[in-house]
Amino acid sequence: MSIKLLAIELYRAQQNVAQITAQIEAAPLSSSAETIAALREELRQAQAELKQLRKMLDDKKDSASPPRPPGFMRSR
């Protein structure tokens, strides 16, 4: 998968995590324990997907960059 497509998927996953988090925070106190548990499980899965996509993108970026000479320091 290209870096651009991974970045798009990463953004989608970030939005999904934010949406589920907002749903949990906005859930009324009268919500059932099962409903909250289901949302938390959905959030856990969404966070795992986000972490995996972030790692894939980082790995792709590292493999796409040219090798650095020994002792090279990146300026920040």
Secondary structure, DSSP 8 states (H G I E B T S, - for coil): --HHHHHHHHHHHHHHHHHHHHHHHHS-TTS-HHHHHHHHHHHHHHHHHHHHHHHHHHHHHHHHS----TT-----
